[in-house]
Amino acid sequence: VLNVFEHTAPIAFAHGTGVNDELDGSESKAPVSFLVPNQFIPRGIEPKPMEELTPDERQVLTQYQMKCEVIQSLAKWKRIMLARLGVDVGEGIYSTSTSIRKGYKGDVTHSVIADQWDYEIRISEEERTVETLKKYVRIIWKIVTDAEDYILREYPDILLPGHPTSDIRLPKEITFLTS
């Protein structure tokens, strides 16, 4: 069992914090960005258009605005959160996020919308080995194959008798290939 708890992921980061991954670093795939005005406007009162404001009034309205960007990856954020939450070695977090990826061509394997299911477990220096990675992969693989078994047990009619894939199951053991 993975010793992780759920933590809600942000949908955007403040620009310039260094938390958002740039993925491949190209300008065409830079994060989708937007401006959060953070203006105080009393409900029911229409603000004056910006062009009608004095320079002092404009400064007041824009002093708290913040440029933000839609998350590209939670990699750096997860590590920051492990430290901020004081997570012990062997514990971690999991989260889900949805991001918009501009500059990507949509096809059968890629989308401009990326749904990420992600986890991060704090491990010691000594545990940073291929064997530790394999240990966690085996745990996750068992969770996936147990889920397959459960679904087939609870919903046996999900399989189409005679369909070429009706007898195919995930292998119970996972094989590792390294280079």
C-alpha positions in Angstrom: 0.0 0.0 0.0 1.2 3.5 -0.8 1.3 5.7 2.3 -0.1 8.8 0.5 -2.9 11.2 1.2 -4.7 13.4 -1.2 -3.8 17.1 -1.6 -5.7 19.4 -3.9 -3.5 20.7 -6.7 -3.6 24.3 -7.9 -5.0 25.2 -11.3 -2.5 28.0 -11.8 0.8 29.4 -10.3 1.9 33.0 -10.0 4.1 33.8 -13.0 7.9 34.0 -12.2 7.9 31.8 -9.1 9.8 29.0 -10.9 7.3 26.4 -9.7 5.7 25.7 -13.1 7.7 23.5 -15.4 8.4 24.8 -18.9 8.3 21.3 -20.3 10.4 21.5 -23.4 11.4 25.2 -22.9 10.1 26.3 -26.3 8.1 29.5 -26.5 5.3 27.8 -28.5 4.7 25.5 -25.6 5.0 28.2 -22.9 2.2 28.0 -20.2 -1.1 29.6 -20.9 -1.1 32.8 -18.9 -3.7 35.3 -17.7 -4.0 38.3 -15.5 -5.8 38.2 -12.2 -6.9 41.8 -11.5 -7.5 41.4 -7.7 -9.5 44.6 -7.8 -11.8 45.7 -5.0 -15.1 46.5 -6.7 -18.2 46.7 -4.4 -21.0 44.4 -5.6 -23.7 46.1 -7.7 -21.5 49.1 -8.5 -20.2 49.4 -12.0 -16.5 50.5 -12.0 -15.6 53.4 -14.3 -13.8 52.3 -17.5 -10.0 52.4 -17.1 -9.6 55.3 -19.6 -11.8 57.5 -17.4 -9.6 56.9 -14.3 -6.9 59.3 -13.0 -3.4 57.8 -12.8 -3.8 57.5 -9.0 -7.1 55.6 -9.4 -5.5 53.3 -12.0 -2.6 52.6 -9.7 -5.0 51.6 -6.8 -7.0 49.3 -9.1 -3.9 47.6 -10.6 -1.5 47.4 -7.6 -2.6 43.9 -6.6 -2.9 42.4 -10.0 -1.0 39.3 -10.6 0.1 37.5 -13.8 -0.7 33.7 -13.5 -0.1 30.7 -15.6 -2.0 27.4 -16.0 0.1 24.6 -14.5 2.1 22.5 -17.0 3.4 19.9 -14.5 3.1 19.3 -10.7 6.7 18.0 -10.4 8.2 21.0 -8.5 5.0 21.8 -6.6 4.8 18.3 -5.2 8.3 18.5 -3.7 7.6 21.9 -2.3 4.4 20.6 -0.7 6.2 17.6 0.8 8.5 20.0 2.6 5.8 22.5 3.5 3.6 19.8 5.0 6.5 18.2 6.9 5.8 14.8 5.3 8.0 12.0 6.8 10.2 9.6 4.8 7.9 6.9 3.4 4.9 9.2 3.2 3.6 11.3 0.3 0.8 13.0 -1.5 -1.3 12.4 -4.6 -3.2 14.8 -6.6 -5.0 15.3 -9.8 -4.9 18.3 -12.1 -6.0 19.5 -15.5 -3.9 21.7 -17.6 -4.1 23.4 -21.0 -1.0 22.8 -23.2 -0.8 25.4 -26.0 1.4 24.6 -28.9 0.6 20.9 -28.9 -1.0 19.3 -31.9 -4.0 17.2 -31.0 -4.0 13.6 -32.3 -5.0 10.2 -31.1 -2.2 10.2 -28.4 -1.9 13.9 -27.5 -4.3 16.5 -26.4 -4.1 20.2 -25.6 -5.9 19.2 -22.3 -3.8 17.1 -20.0 -5.4 15.3 -17.1 -2.7 14.3 -14.6 -2.9 11.8 -11.8 0.3 12.2 -9.8 1.9 11.2 -6.6 5.2 12.0 -4.8 6.7 10.0 -1.9 9.5 11.3 0.2 12.4 8.9 0.2 15.8 9.0 1.9 19.1 9.5 0.1 19.9 5.8 0.5 16.5 4.8 -1.1 17.2 6.8 -4.3 17.9 3.6 -6.3 16.5 1.6 -9.2 15.3 -1.0 -6.7 13.3 1.5 -4.7 11.7 2.7 -7.9 10.8 -0.9 -8.9 9.3 -1.5 -5.4 6.9 1.4 -5.9 6.1 0.4 -9.4 5.2 -3.1 -8.2 2.9 -1.6 -5.5 1.2 0.6 -8.1 0.9 -2.3 -10.5 -0.7 -4.5 -7.9 -3.2 -1.8 -7.2 -4.0 -1.7 -11.0 -4.3 -5.5 -11.4 -6.4 -5.7 -8.2 -8.7 -3.1 -9.6 -9.0 -5.1 -12.8 -9.9 -8.3 -10.8 -12.5 -6.3 -8.8 -14.2 -4.9 -11.9 -14.3 -8.3 -13.6 -15.7 -9.9 -10.4 -18.3 -7.2 -9.8 -19.3 -6.6 -13.5 -18.7 -9.9 -15.3 -21.0 -8.8 -18.2 -18.5 -6.0 -19.1 -16.7 -8.5 -21.3 -18.1 -9.2 -24.8 -18.1 -13.0 -25.2 -16.3 -14.0 -28.3 -14.6 -10.6 -28.7 -10.8 -11.0 -29.4 -9.9 -9.1 -26.3 -12.3 -10.9 -23.9 -9.6 -13.2 -22.6 -6.8 -10.7 -22.3 -5.8 -9.7 -18.8 -3.0 -7.6 -17.4 -0.1 -9.7 -16.3 0.2 -10.1 -12.5 4.0 -9.5 -12.6 5.5 -6.4 -14.3 8.6 -6.6 -16.4 11.3 -4.0 -16.2 13.5 -3.1 -19.2 16.5 -0.8 -18.6 19.2 0.5 -20.9 
